[in-house]
Amino acid sequence: MAFVRLAAVGASTPADNNAEPFLTNEFNNTRALTDQYLPITKFRTYIDPNSLANDPLDQKIRTCAHSLASMATANQFIDDGCCQ
């Protein structure tokens, strides 16, 4: 969460400020996915290699990450709804 706070402190434009909730959502979704899979690995339970490919939360994280990367590359805030 420290990197999200660091990004919020470094926000210098309205677009930066608008993107901060997206970063927070992405962090929270990644933590939720990690919390889902850590217990499986702790008990060395078999994980199907395709499990992430079929996981809706993983798909949401990937879509949001692509959107955030596009915003960073274009240096423009675009709310396409995928990071909600």
N, CA, C and O atoms as a Maestro MAE file, in Angstrom:
{
 s_m_m2io_version
 :::
 2.0.0
}

f_m_ct {
 s_m_title
 :::
 protein
 m_atom[336] {
  # First column is atom index #
  i_m_mmod_type
  r_m_x_coord
  r_m_y_coord
  r_m_z_coord
  i_m_residue_number
  s_m_chain_name
  s_m_pdb_residue_name
  s_m_pdb_atom_name
  i_m_atomic_number
  :::
  1 25 0.818 -1.195 0.000 1 A "MET " " N  " 7
  2 3 0.000 0.000 0.000 1 A "MET " " CA " 6
  3 2 0.861 1.258 0.000 1 A "MET " " C  " 6
  4 15 0.392 2.337 -0.362 1 A "MET " " O  " 8
  5 25 2.110 1.119 0.403 2 A "ALA " " N  " 7
  6 3 2.994 2.284 0.460 2 A "ALA " " CA " 6
  7 2 3.194 2.908 -0.919 2 A "ALA " " C  " 6
  8 15 3.290 4.129 -1.043 2 A "ALA " " O  " 8
  9 25 3.258 2.065 -1.961 3 A "PHE " " N  " 7
  10 3 3.461 2.629 -3.299 3 A "PHE " " CA " 6
  11 2 2.253 3.424 -3.747 3 A "PHE " " C  " 6
  12 15 2.402 4.389 -4.497 3 A "PHE " " O  " 8
  13 25 1.048 3.043 -3.306 4 A "VAL " " N  " 7
  14 3 -0.156 3.802 -3.657 4 A "VAL " " CA " 6
  15 2 -0.119 5.156 -2.961 4 A "VAL " " C  " 6
  16 15 -0.468 6.175 -3.558 4 A "VAL " " O  " 8
  17 25 0.300 5.168 -1.707 5 A "ARG " " N  " 7
  18 3 0.423 6.443 -0.985 5 A "ARG " " CA " 6
  19 2 1.488 7.330 -1.628 5 A "ARG " " C  " 6
  20 15 1.312 8.543 -1.748 5 A "ARG " " O  " 8
  21 25 2.585 6.712 -2.035 6 A "LEU " " N  " 7
  22 3 3.646 7.468 -2.686 6 A "LEU " " CA " 6
  23 2 3.150 8.085 -3.990 6 A "LEU " " C  " 6
  24 15 3.466 9.234 -4.297 6 A "LEU " " O  " 8
  25 25 2.374 7.318 -4.754 7 A "ALA " " N  " 7
  26 3 1.807 7.848 -6.000 7 A "ALA " " CA " 6
  27 2 0.835 8.984 -5.709 7 A "ALA " " C  " 6
  28 15 0.807 9.977 -6.436 7 A "ALA " " O  " 8
  29 25 0.035 8.846 -4.648 8 A "ALA " " N  " 7
  30 3 -0.924 9.896 -4.295 8 A "ALA " " CA " 6
  31 2 -0.208 11.178 -3.892 8 A "ALA " " C  " 6
  32 15 -0.636 12.274 -4.255 8 A "ALA " " O  " 8
  33 25 0.878 11.040 -3.145 9 A "VAL " " N  " 7
  34 3 1.645 12.212 -2.720 9 A "VAL " " CA " 6
  35 2 2.308 12.872 -3.925 9 A "VAL " " C  " 6
  36 15 2.430 14.096 -3.975 9 A "VAL " " O  " 8
  37 25 2.732 12.073 -4.885 10 A "GLY " " N  " 7
  38 3 3.403 12.608 -6.057 10 A "GLY " " CA " 6
  39 2 2.467 13.116 -7.134 10 A "GLY " " C  " 6
  40 15 2.917 13.647 -8.149 10 A "GLY " " O  " 8
  41 25 1.165 12.959 -6.925 11 A "ALA " " N  " 7
  42 3 0.194 13.416 -7.926 11 A "ALA " " CA " 6
  43 2 0.307 14.929 -8.088 11 A "ALA " " C  " 6
  44 15 0.263 15.686 -7.118 11 A "ALA " " O  " 8
  45 25 0.455 15.344 -9.346 12 A "SER " " N  " 7
  46 3 0.645 16.777 -9.584 12 A "SER " " CA " 6
  47 2 -0.385 17.361 -10.547 12 A "SER " " C  " 6
  48 15 -0.411 18.573 -10.763 12 A "SER " " O  " 8
  49 25 -1.218 16.527 -11.117 13 A "THR " " N  " 7
  50 3 -2.231 17.014 -12.060 13 A "THR " " CA " 6
  51 2 -3.591 16.439 -11.676 13 A "THR " " C  " 6
  52 15 -3.661 15.464 -10.928 13 A "THR " " O  " 8
  53 25 -4.660 17.025 -12.176 14 A "PRO " " N  " 7
  54 3 -5.976 16.432 -11.926 14 A "PRO " " CA " 6
  55 2 -6.065 14.990 -12.439 14 A "PRO " " C  " 6
  56 15 -6.716 14.154 -11.813 14 A "PRO " " O  " 8
  57 25 -5.423 14.694 -13.564 15 A "ALA " " N  " 7
  58 3 -5.436 13.328 -14.091 15 A "ALA " " CA " 6
  59 2 -4.744 12.366 -13.130 15 A "ALA " " C  " 6
  60 15 -5.201 11.241 -12.928 15 A "ALA " " O  " 8
  61 25 -3.639 12.818 -12.539 16 A "ASP " " N  " 7
  62 3 -2.949 11.991 -11.543 16 A "ASP " " CA " 6
  63 2 -3.870 11.690 -10.371 16 A "ASP " " C  " 6
  64 15 -3.960 10.552 -9.911 16 A "ASP " " O  " 8
  65 25 -4.552 12.726 -9.895 17 A "ASN " " N  " 7
  66 3 -5.472 12.549 -8.765 17 A "ASN " " CA " 6
  67 2 -6.640 11.640 -9.133 17 A "ASN " " C  " 6
  68 15 -7.099 10.858 -8.300 17 A "ASN " " O  " 8
  69 25 -7.122 11.731 -10.361 18 A "ASN " " N  " 7
  70 3 -8.225 10.875 -10.803 18 A "ASN " " CA " 6
  71 2 -7.806 9.418 -10.908 18 A "ASN " " C  " 6
  72 15 -8.628 8.524 -10.708 18 A "ASN " " O  " 8
  73 25 -6.550 9.168 -11.217 19 A "ALA " " N  " 7
  74 3 -6.068 7.796 -11.384 19 A "ALA " " CA " 6
  75 2 -5.771 7.108 -10.055 19 A "ALA " " C  " 6
  76 15 -5.694 5.880 -10.012 19 A "ALA " " O  " 8
  77 25 -5.604 7.852 -8.987 20 A "GLU " " N  " 7
  78 3 -5.238 7.274 -7.691 20 A "GLU " " CA " 6
  79 2 -6.234 6.219 -7.210 20 A "GLU " " C  " 6
  80 15 -5.794 5.174 -6.731 20 A "GLU " " O  " 8
  81 25 -7.559 6.429 -7.308 21 A "PRO " " N  " 7
  82 3 -8.473 5.369 -6.885 21 A "PRO " " CA " 6
  83 2 -8.308 4.092 -7.711 21 A "PRO " " C  " 6
  84 15 -8.535 2.993 -7.205 21 A "PRO " " O  " 8
  85 25 -7.920 4.231 -8.961 22 A "PHE " " N  " 7
  86 3 -7.701 3.052 -9.805 22 A "PHE " " CA " 6
  87 2 -6.510 2.253 -9.293 22 A "PHE " " C  " 6
  88 15 -6.553 1.023 -9.253 22 A "PHE " " O  " 8
  89 25 -5.444 2.952 -8.900 23 A "LEU " " N  " 7
  90 3 -4.289 2.267 -8.337 23 A "LEU " " CA " 6
  91 2 -4.652 1.558 -7.039 23 A "LEU " " C  " 6
  92 15 -4.204 0.439 -6.788 23 A "LEU " " O  " 8
  93 25 -5.461 2.211 -6.220 24 A "THR " " N  " 7
  94 3 -5.907 1.602 -4.968 24 A "THR " " CA " 6
  95 2 -6.729 0.349 -5.252 24 A "THR " " C  " 6
  96 15 -6.524 -0.683 -4.612 24 A "THR " " O  " 8
  97 25 -7.657 0.428 -6.206 25 A "ASN " " N  " 7
  98 3 -8.464 -0.745 -6.559 25 A "ASN " " CA " 6
  99 2 -7.592 -1.874 -7.094 25 A "ASN " " C  " 6
  100 15 -7.801 -3.038 -6.750 25 A "ASN " " O  " 8
  101 25 -6.620 -1.537 -7.930 26 A "GLU " " N  " 7
  102 3 -5.723 -2.547 -8.491 26 A "GLU " " CA " 6
  103 2 -4.927 -3.223 -7.373 26 A "GLU " " C  " 6
  104 15 -4.769 -4.444 -7.372 26 A "GLU " " O  " 8
  105 25 -4.436 -2.443 -6.436 27 A "PHE " " N  " 7
  106 3 -3.705 -3.004 -5.302 27 A "PHE " " CA " 6
  107 2 -4.610 -3.920 -4.484 27 A "PHE " " C  " 6
  108 15 -4.205 -5.026 -4.126 27 A "PHE " " O  " 8
  109 25 -5.822 -3.477 -4.185 28 A "ASN " " N  " 7
  110 3 -6.741 -4.286 -3.383 28 A "ASN " " CA " 6
  111 2 -7.139 -5.574 -4.100 28 A "ASN " " C  " 6
  112 15 -7.249 -6.624 -3.468 28 A "ASN " " O  " 8
  113 25 -7.354 -5.504 -5.398 29 A "ASN " " N  " 7
  114 3 -7.691 -6.706 -6.154 29 A "ASN " " CA " 6
  115 2 -6.521 -7.686 -6.194 29 A "ASN " " C  " 6
  116 15 -6.718 -8.896 -6.090 29 A "ASN " " O  " 8
  117 25 -5.316 -7.167 -6.343 30 A "THR " " N  " 7
  118 3 -4.136 -8.032 -6.344 30 A "THR " " CA " 6
  119 2 -3.954 -8.694 -4.989 30 A "THR " " C  " 6
  120 15 -3.596 -9.869 -4.909 30 A "THR " " O  " 8
  121 25 -4.200 -7.945 -3.926 31 A "ARG " " N  " 7
  122 3 -4.114 -8.528 -2.583 31 A "ARG " " CA " 6
  123 2 -5.177 -9.608 -2.399 31 A "ARG " " C  " 6
  124 15 -4.892 -10.652 -1.813 31 A "ARG " " O  " 8
  125 25 -6.386 -9.380 -2.881 32 A "ALA " " N  " 7
  126 3 -7.446 -10.377 -2.769 32 A "ALA " " CA " 6
  127 2 -7.091 -11.653 -3.529 32 A "ALA " " C  " 6
  128 15 -7.338 -12.758 -3.045 32 A "ALA " " O  " 8
  129 25 -6.514 -11.498 -4.712 33 A "LEU " " N  " 7
  130 3 -6.106 -12.671 -5.493 33 A "LEU " " CA " 6
  131 2 -4.991 -13.423 -4.773 33 A "LEU " " C  " 6
  132 15 -4.995 -14.653 -4.731 33 A "LEU " " O  " 8
  133 25 -4.044 -12.691 -4.212 34 A "THR " " N  " 7
  134 3 -2.963 -13.316 -3.446 34 A "THR " " CA " 6
  135 2 -3.534 -14.063 -2.242 34 A "THR " " C  " 6
  136 15 -3.135 -15.193 -1.962 34 A "THR " " O  " 8
  137 25 -4.466 -13.431 -1.535 35 A "ASP " " N  " 7
  138 3 -5.096 -14.073 -0.377 35 A "ASP " " CA " 6
  139 2 -5.840 -15.346 -0.769 35 A "ASP " " C  " 6
  140 15 -5.977 -16.267 0.035 35 A "ASP " " O  " 8
  141 25 -6.309 -15.388 -1.989 36 A "GLN " " N  " 7
  142 3 -7.033 -16.557 -2.488 36 A "GLN " " CA " 6
  143 2 -6.071 -17.718 -2.756 36 A "GLN " " C  " 6
  144 15 -6.415 -18.872 -2.498 36 A "GLN " " O  " 8
  145 25 -4.886 -17.432 -3.263 37 A "TYR " " N  " 7
  146 3 -3.957 -18.492 -3.668 37 A "TYR " " CA " 6
  147 2 -2.904 -18.852 -2.622 37 A "TYR " " C  " 6
  148 15 -2.365 -19.958 -2.665 37 A "TYR " " O  " 8
  149 25 -2.594 -17.959 -1.688 38 A "LEU " " N  " 7
  150 3 -1.589 -18.280 -0.673 38 A "LEU " " CA " 6
  151 2 -1.952 -19.499 0.167 38 A "LEU " " C  " 6
  152 15 -1.087 -20.346 0.389 38 A "LEU " " O  " 8
  153 25 -3.189 -19.628 0.644 39 A "PRO " " N  " 7
  154 3 -3.514 -20.824 1.435 39 A "PRO " " CA " 6
  155 2 -3.338 -22.121 0.638 39 A "PRO " " C  " 6
  156 15 -2.980 -23.152 1.206 39 A "PRO " " O  " 8
  157 25 -3.583 -22.072 -0.641 40 A "ILE " " N  " 7
  158 3 -3.423 -23.257 -1.477 40 A "ILE " " CA " 6
  159 2 -1.953 -23.666 -1.504 40 A "ILE " " C  " 6
  160 15 -1.632 -24.847 -1.370 40 A "ILE " " O  " 8
  161 25 -1.067 -22.695 -1.675 41 A "THR " " N  " 7
  162 3 0.354 -23.014 -1.737 41 A "THR " " CA " 6
  163 2 0.901 -23.408 -0.369 41 A "THR " " C  " 6
  164 15 1.834 -24.206 -0.282 41 A "THR " " O  " 8
  165 25 0.336 -22.863 0.684 42 A "LYS " " N  " 7
  166 3 0.783 -23.191 2.036 42 A "LYS " " CA " 6
  167 2 0.598 -24.676 2.315 42 A "LYS " " C  " 6
  168 15 1.454 -25.303 2.939 42 A "LYS " " O  " 8
  169 25 -0.493 -25.229 1.866 43 A "PHE " " N  " 7
  170 3 -0.778 -26.640 2.104 43 A "PHE " " CA " 6
  171 2 -0.374 -27.516 0.924 43 A "PHE " " C  " 6
  172 15 -0.701 -28.702 0.867 43 A "PHE " " O  " 8
  173 25 0.351 -26.902 -0.022 44 A "ARG " " N  " 7
  174 3 0.862 -27.611 -1.195 44 A "ARG " " CA " 6
  175 2 -0.240 -28.344 -1.955 44 A "ARG " " C  " 6
  176 15 -0.046 -29.449 -2.460 44 A "ARG " " O  " 8
  177 25 -1.375 -27.708 -2.018 45 A "THR " " N  " 7
  178 3 -2.485 -28.238 -2.794 45 A "THR " " CA " 6
  179 2 -2.209 -27.982 -4.272 45 A "THR " " C  " 6
  180 15 -1.645 -26.950 -4.637 45 A "THR " " O  " 8
  181 25 -2.605 -28.911 -5.101 46 A "TYR " " N  " 7
  182 3 -2.395 -28.783 -6.535 46 A "TYR " " CA " 6
  183 2 -3.138 -27.552 -7.063 46 A "TYR " " C  " 6
  184 15 -4.303 -27.332 -6.732 46 A "TYR " " O  " 8
  185 25 -2.461 -26.766 -7.875 47 A "ILE " " N  " 7
  186 3 -3.070 -25.613 -8.533 47 A "ILE " " CA " 6
  187 2 -3.050 -25.882 -10.029 47 A "ILE " " C  " 6
  188 15 -1.988 -26.046 -10.630 47 A "ILE " " O  " 8
  189 25 -4.208 -25.923 -10.607 48 A "ASP " " N  " 7
  190 3 -4.315 -26.132 -12.050 48 A "ASP " " CA " 6
  191 2 -3.621 -24.972 -12.769 48 A "ASP " " C  " 6
  192 15 -3.900 -23.811 -12.471 48 A "ASP " " O  " 8
  193 25 -2.728 -25.269 -13.702 49 A "PRO " " N  " 7
  194 3 -2.038 -24.186 -14.417 49 A "PRO " " CA " 6
  195 2 -2.987 -23.215 -15.118 49 A "PRO " " C  " 6
  196 15 -2.615 -22.069 -15.371 49 A "PRO " " O  " 8
  197 25 -4.185 -23.649 -15.431 50 A "ASN " " N  " 7
  198 3 -5.152 -22.775 -16.098 50 A "ASN " " CA " 6
  199 2 -6.044 -22.017 -15.122 50 A "ASN " " C  " 6
  200 15 -6.927 -21.269 -15.543 50 A "ASN " " O  " 8
  201 25 -5.822 -22.204 -13.823 51 A "SER " " N  " 7
  202 3 -6.728 -21.595 -12.846 51 A "SER " " CA " 6
  203 2 -6.741 -20.070 -12.938 51 A "SER " " C  " 6
  204 15 -7.804 -19.463 -12.815 51 A "SER " " O  " 8
  205 25 -5.593 -19.440 -13.149 52 A "LEU " " N  " 7
  206 3 -5.582 -17.980 -13.273 52 A "LEU " " CA " 6
  207 2 -6.222 -17.527 -14.573 52 A "LEU " " C  " 6
  208 15 -6.871 -16.482 -14.618 52 A "LEU " " O  " 8
  209 25 -6.045 -18.302 -15.623 53 A "ALA " " N  " 7
  210 3 -6.637 -17.926 -16.911 53 A "ALA " " CA " 6
  211 2 -8.154 -17.893 -16.836 53 A "ALA " " C  " 6
  212 15 -8.807 -17.184 -17.602 53 A "ALA " " O  " 8
  213 25 -8.712 -18.663 -15.911 54 A "ASN " " N  " 7
  214 3 -10.166 -18.738 -15.777 54 A "ASN " " CA " 6
  215 2 -10.685 -17.978 -14.562 54 A "ASN " " C  " 6
  216 15 -11.874 -18.048 -14.251 54 A "ASN " " O  " 8
  217 25 -9.816 -17.263 -13.882 55 A "ASP " " N  " 7
  218 3 -10.204 -16.548 -12.665 55 A "ASP " " CA " 6
  219 2 -10.664 -15.137 -13.020 55 A "ASP " " C  " 6
  220 15 -9.888 -14.359 -13.576 55 A "ASP " " O  " 8
  221 25 -11.928 -14.793 -12.705 56 A "PRO " " N  " 7
  222 3 -12.445 -13.459 -13.052 56 A "PRO " " CA " 6
  223 2 -11.664 -12.319 -12.374 56 A "PRO " " C  " 6
  224 15 -11.492 -11.251 -12.962 56 A "PRO " " O  " 8
  225 25 -11.197 -12.544 -11.152 57 A "LEU " " N  " 7
  226 3 -10.446 -11.496 -10.468 57 A "LEU " " CA " 6
  227 2 -9.110 -11.263 -11.167 57 A "LEU " " C  " 6
  228 15 -8.684 -10.117 -11.315 57 A "LEU " " O  " 8
  229 25 -8.449 -12.328 -11.597 58 A "ASP " " N  " 7
  230 3 -7.205 -12.177 -12.341 58 A "ASP " " CA " 6
  231 2 -7.447 -11.428 -13.642 58 A "ASP " " C  " 6
  232 15 -6.644 -10.575 -14.020 58 A "ASP " " O  " 8
  233 25 -8.529 -11.730 -14.325 59 A "GLN " " N  " 7
  234 3 -8.853 -11.029 -15.572 59 A "GLN " " CA " 6
  235 2 -9.096 -9.541 -15.317 59 A "GLN " " C  " 6
  236 15 -8.692 -8.692 -16.111 59 A "GLN " " O  " 8
  237 25 -9.760 -9.235 -14.201 60 A "LYS " " N  " 7
  238 3 -10.013 -7.833 -13.852 60 A "LYS " " CA " 6
  239 2 -8.701 -7.107 -13.577 60 A "LYS " " C  " 6
  240 15 -8.518 -5.965 -14.000 60 A "LYS " " O  " 8
  241 25 -7.790 -7.770 -12.869 61 A "ILE " " N  " 7
  242 3 -6.489 -7.171 -12.568 61 A "ILE " " CA " 6
  243 2 -5.721 -6.905 -13.857 61 A "ILE " " C  " 6
  244 15 -5.141 -5.832 -14.023 61 A "ILE " " O  " 8
  245 25 -5.714 -7.867 -14.763 62 A "ARG " " N  " 7
  246 3 -4.990 -7.705 -16.026 62 A "ARG " " CA " 6
  247 2 -5.572 -6.571 -16.861 62 A "ARG " " C  " 6
  248 15 -4.828 -5.769 -17.425 62 A "ARG " " O  " 8
  249 25 -6.884 -6.503 -16.940 63 A "THR " " N  " 7
  250 3 -7.533 -5.458 -17.735 63 A "THR " " CA " 6
  251 2 -7.227 -4.079 -17.168 63 A "THR " " C  " 6
  252 15 -6.929 -3.143 -17.910 63 A "THR " " O  " 8
  253 25 -7.304 -3.965 -15.844 64 A "CYS " " N  " 7
  254 3 -6.999 -2.684 -15.201 64 A "CYS " " CA " 6
  255 2 -5.535 -2.319 -15.406 64 A "CYS " " C  " 6
  256 15 -5.219 -1.158 -15.664 64 A "CYS " " O  " 8
  257 25 -4.647 -3.289 -15.294 65 A "ALA " " N  " 7
  258 3 -3.219 -3.015 -15.485 65 A "ALA " " CA " 6
  259 2 -2.949 -2.493 -16.889 65 A "ALA " " C  " 6
  260 15 -2.160 -1.566 -17.070 65 A "ALA " " O  " 8
  261 25 -3.603 -3.087 -17.883 66 A "HIS " " N  " 7
  262 3 -3.430 -2.607 -19.255 66 A "HIS " " CA " 6
  263 2 -3.954 -1.175 -19.396 66 A "HIS " " C  " 6
  264 15 -3.345 -0.349 -20.077 66 A "HIS " " O  " 8
  265 25 -5.075 -0.892 -18.755 67 A "SER " " N  " 7
  266 3 -5.647 0.452 -18.817 67 A "SER " " CA " 6
  267 2 -4.719 1.466 -18.153 67 A "SER " " C  " 6
  268 15 -4.493 2.550 -18.692 67 A "SER " " O  " 8
  269 25 -4.182 1.116 -16.980 68 A "LEU " " N  " 7
  270 3 -3.265 2.017 -16.284 68 A "LEU " " CA " 6
  271 2 -2.000 2.248 -17.108 68 A "LEU " " C  " 6
  272 15 -1.492 3.367 -17.172 68 A "LEU " " O  " 8
  273 25 -1.498 1.197 -17.732 69 A "ALA " " N  " 7
  274 3 -0.309 1.339 -18.573 69 A "ALA " " CA " 6
  275 2 -0.586 2.255 -19.764 69 A "ALA " " C  " 6
  276 15 0.261 3.064 -20.143 69 A "ALA " " O  " 8
  277 25 -1.768 2.122 -20.347 70 A "SER " " N  " 7
  278 3 -2.138 2.982 -21.474 70 A "SER " " CA " 6
  279 2 -2.226 4.443 -21.049 70 A "SER " " C  " 6
  280 15 -1.793 5.344 -21.769 70 A "SER " " O  " 8
  281 25 -2.798 4.660 -19.857 71 A "MET " " N  " 7
  282 3 -2.888 6.030 -19.357 71 A "MET " " CA " 6
  283 2 -1.504 6.607 -19.123 71 A "MET " " C  " 6
  284 15 -1.241 7.762 -19.457 71 A "MET " " O  " 8
  285 25 -0.620 5.801 -18.548 72 A "ALA " " N  " 7
  286 3 0.737 6.285 -18.277 72 A "ALA " " CA " 6
  287 2 1.479 6.584 -19.577 72 A "ALA " " C  " 6
  288 15 2.193 7.582 -19.674 72 A "ALA " " O  " 8
  289 25 1.312 5.731 -20.558 73 A "THR " " N  " 7
  290 3 1.984 5.921 -21.835 73 A "THR " " CA " 6
  291 2 1.474 7.162 -22.561 73 A "THR " " C  " 6
  292 15 2.251 7.930 -23.128 73 A "THR " " O  " 8
  293 25 0.145 7.345 -22.534 74 A "ALA " " N  " 7
  294 3 -0.461 8.482 -23.230 74 A "ALA " " CA " 6
  295 2 -0.411 9.757 -22.407 74 A "ALA " " C  " 6
  296 15 -0.688 10.845 -22.912 74 A "ALA " " O  " 8
  297 25 -0.048 9.613 -21.104 75 A "ASN " " N  " 7
  298 3 -0.047 10.750 -20.193 75 A "ASN " " CA " 6
  299 2 -1.400 11.452 -20.186 75 A "ASN " " C  " 6
  300 15 -1.494 12.679 -20.191 75 A "ASN " " O  " 8
  301 25 -2.449 10.620 -20.175 76 A "GLN " " N  " 7
  302 3 -3.812 11.139 -20.220 76 A "GLN " " CA " 6
  303 2 -4.713 10.227 -19.404 76 A "GLN " " C  " 6
  304 15 -4.645 9.004 -19.529 76 A "GLN " " O  " 8
  305 25 -5.562 10.827 -18.563 77 A "PHE " " N  " 7
  306 3 -6.499 10.068 -17.756 77 A "PHE " " CA " 6
  307 2 -7.696 9.675 -18.599 77 A "PHE " " C  " 6
  308 15 -8.321 10.520 -19.239 77 A "PHE " " O  " 8
  309 25 -8.016 8.376 -18.597 78 A "ILE " " N  " 7
  310 3 -9.189 7.874 -19.317 78 A "ILE " " CA " 6
  311 2 -9.895 6.882 -18.397 78 A "ILE " " C  " 6
  312 15 -9.322 5.851 -18.044 78 A "ILE " " O  " 8
  313 25 -11.115 7.179 -18.012 79 A "ASP " " N  " 7
  314 3 -11.890 6.269 -17.181 79 A "ASP " " CA " 6
  315 2 -12.716 5.378 -18.081 79 A "ASP " " C  " 6
  316 15 -13.805 5.752 -18.515 79 A "ASP " " O  " 8
  317 25 -12.190 4.196 -18.359 80 A "ASP " " N  " 7
  318 3 -12.925 3.257 -19.207 80 A "ASP " " CA " 6
  319 2 -13.732 2.260 -18.367 80 A "ASP " " C  " 6
  320 15 -14.346 1.345 -18.916 80 A "ASP " " O  " 8
  321 25 -13.733 2.433 -17.045 81 A "GLY " " N  " 7
  322 3 -14.557 1.611 -16.169 81 A "GLY " " CA " 6
  323 2 -13.952 0.283 -15.759 81 A "GLY " " C  " 6
  324 15 -14.537 -0.423 -14.938 81 A "GLY " " O  " 8
  325 25 -12.815 -0.076 -16.297 82 A "CYS " " N  " 7
  326 3 -12.280 -1.406 -16.005 82 A "CYS " " CA " 6
  327 2 -11.553 -1.470 -14.656 82 A "CYS " " C  " 6
  328 15 -11.264 -2.568 -14.182 82 A "CYS " " O  " 8
  329 25 -11.261 -0.371 -14.046 83 A "CYS " " N  " 7
  330 3 -10.563 -0.369 -12.758 83 A "CYS " " CA " 6
  331 2 -11.498 -0.080 -11.585 83 A "CYS " " C  " 6
  332 15 -11.040 0.212 -10.481 83 A "CYS " " O  " 8
  333 25 -12.755 -0.158 -11.816 84 A "GLN " " N  " 7
  334 3 -13.731 0.120 -10.760 84 A "GLN " " CA " 6
  335 2 -13.839 -1.029 -9.794 84 A "GLN " " C  " 6
  336 15 -14.616 -0.964 -8.842 84 A "GLN " " O  " 8
  :::
 }
 m_bond[335] {
  # First column is bond index #
  i_m_from
  i_m_to
  i_m_order
  :::
  1 1 2 1
  2 2 3 1
  3 3 4 2
  4 3 5 1
  5 5 6 1
  6 6 7 1
  7 7 8 2
  8 7 9 1
  9 9 10 1
  10 10 11 1
  11 11 12 2
  12 11 13 1
  13 13 14 1
  14 14 15 1
  15 15 16 2
  16 15 17 1
  17 17 18 1
  18 18 19 1
  19 19 20 2
  20 19 21 1
  21 21 22 1
  22 22 23 1
  23 23 24 2
  24 23 25 1
  25 25 26 1
  26 26 27 1
  27 27 28 2
  28 27 29 1
  29 29 30 1
  30 30 31 1
  31 31 32 2
  32 31 33 1
  33 33 34 1
  34 34 35 1
  35 35 36 2
  36 35 37 1
  37 37 38 1
  38 38 39 1
  39 39 40 2
  40 39 41 1
  41 41 42 1
  42 42 43 1
  43 43 44 2
  44 43 45 1
  45 45 46 1
  46 46 47 1
  47 47 48 2
  48 47 49 1
  49 49 50 1
  50 50 51 1
  51 51 52 2
  52 51 53 1
  53 53 54 1
  54 54 55 1
  55 55 56 2
  56 55 57 1
  57 57 58 1
  58 58 59 1
  59 59 60 2
  60 59 61 1
  61 61 62 1
  62 62 63 1
  63 63 64 2
  64 63 65 1
  65 65 66 1
  66 66 67 1
  67 67 68 2
  68 67 69 1
  69 69 70 1
  70 70 71 1
  71 71 72 2
  72 71 73 1
  73 73 74 1
  74 74 75 1
  75 75 76 2
  76 75 77 1
  77 77 78 1
  78 78 79 1
  79 79 80 2
  80 79 81 1
  81 81 82 1
  82 82 83 1
  83 83 84 2
  84 83 85 1
  85 85 86 1
  86 86 87 1
  87 87 88 2
  88 87 89 1
  89 89 90 1
  90 90 91 1
  91 91 92 2
  92 91 93 1
  93 93 94 1
  94 94 95 1
  95 95 96 2
  96 95 97 1
  97 97 98 1
  98 98 99 1
  99 99 100 2
  100 99 101 1
  101 101 102 1
  102 102 103 1
  103 103 104 2
  104 103 105 1
  105 105 106 1
  106 106 107 1
  107 107 108 2
  108 107 109 1
  109 109 110 1
  110 110 111 1
  111 111 112 2
  112 111 113 1
  113 113 114 1
  114 114 115 1
  115 115 116 2
  116 115 117 1
  117 117 118 1
  118 118 119 1
  119 119 120 2
  120 119 121 1
  121 121 122 1
  122 122 123 1
  123 123 124 2
  124 123 125 1
  125 125 126 1
  126 126 127 1
  127 127 128 2
  128 127 129 1
  129 129 130 1
  130 130 131 1
  131 131 132 2
  132 131 133 1
  133 133 134 1
  134 134 135 1
  135 135 136 2
  136 135 137 1
  137 137 138 1
  138 138 139 1
  139 139 140 2
  140 139 141 1
  141 141 142 1
  142 142 143 1
  143 143 144 2
  144 143 145 1
  145 145 146 1
  146 146 147 1
  147 147 148 2
  148 147 149 1
  149 149 150 1
  150 150 151 1
  151 151 152 2
  152 151 153 1
  153 153 154 1
  154 154 155 1
  155 155 156 2
  156 155 157 1
  157 157 158 1
  158 158 159 1
  159 159 160 2
  160 159 161 1
  161 161 162 1
  162 162 163 1
  163 163 164 2
  164 163 165 1
  165 165 166 1
  166 166 167 1
  167 167 168 2
  168 167 169 1
  169 169 170 1
  170 170 171 1
  171 171 172 2
  172 171 173 1
  173 173 174 1
  174 174 175 1
  175 175 176 2
  176 175 177 1
  177 177 178 1
  178 178 179 1
  179 179 180 2
  180 179 181 1
  181 181 182 1
  182 182 183 1
  183 183 184 2
  184 183 185 1
  185 185 186 1
  186 186 187 1
  187 187 188 2
  188 187 189 1
  189 189 190 1
  190 190 191 1
  191 191 192 2
  192 191 193 1
  193 193 194 1
  194 194 195 1
  195 195 196 2
  196 195 197 1
  197 197 198 1
  198 198 199 1
  199 199 200 2
  200 199 201 1
  201 201 202 1
  202 202 203 1
  203 203 204 2
  204 203 205 1
  205 205 206 1
  206 206 207 1
  207 207 208 2
  208 207 209 1
  209 209 210 1
  210 210 211 1
  211 211 212 2
  212 211 213 1
  213 213 214 1
  214 214 215 1
  215 215 216 2
  216 215 217 1
  217 217 218 1
  218 218 219 1
  219 219 220 2
  220 219 221 1
  221 221 222 1
  222 222 223 1
  223 223 224 2
  224 223 225 1
  225 225 226 1
  226 226 227 1
  227 227 228 2
  228 227 229 1
  229 229 230 1
  230 230 231 1
  231 231 232 2
  232 231 233 1
  233 233 234 1
  234 234 235 1
  235 235 236 2
  236 235 237 1
  237 237 238 1
  238 238 239 1
  239 239 240 2
  240 239 241 1
  241 241 242 1
  242 242 243 1
  243 243 244 2
  244 243 245 1
  245 245 246 1
  246 246 247 1
  247 247 248 2
  248 247 249 1
  249 249 250 1
  250 250 251 1
  251 251 252 2
  252 251 253 1
  253 253 254 1
  254 254 255 1
  255 255 256 2
  256 255 257 1
  257 257 258 1
  258 258 259 1
  259 259 260 2
  260 259 261 1
  261 261 262 1
  262 262 263 1
  263 263 264 2
  264 263 265 1
  265 265 266 1
  266 266 267 1
  267 267 268 2
  268 267 269 1
  269 269 270 1
  270 270 271 1
  271 271 272 2
  272 271 273 1
  273 273 274 1
  274 274 275 1
  275 275 276 2
  276 275 277 1
  277 277 278 1
  278 278 279 1
  279 279 280 2
  280 279 281 1
  281 281 282 1
  282 282 283 1
  283 283 284 2
  284 283 285 1
  285 285 286 1
  286 286 287 1
  287 287 288 2
  288 287 289 1
  289 289 290 1
  290 290 291 1
  291 291 292 2
  292 291 293 1
  293 293 294 1
  294 294 295 1
  295 295 296 2
  296 295 297 1
  297 297 298 1
  298 298 299 1
  299 299 300 2
  300 299 301 1
  301 301 302 1
  302 302 303 1
  303 303 304 2
  304 303 305 1
  305 305 306 1
  306 306 307 1
  307 307 308 2
  308 307 309 1
  309 309 310 1
  310 310 311 1
  311 311 312 2
  312 311 313 1
  313 313 314 1
  314 314 315 1
  315 315 316 2
  316 315 317 1
  317 317 318 1
  318 318 319 1
  319 319 320 2
  320 319 321 1
  321 321 322 1
  322 322 323 1
  323 323 324 2
  324 323 325 1
  325 325 326 1
  326 326 327 1
  327 327 328 2
  328 327 329 1
  329 329 330 1
  330 330 331 1
  331 331 332 2
  332 331 333 1
  333 333 334 1
  334 334 335 1
  335 335 336 2
  :::
 }
}
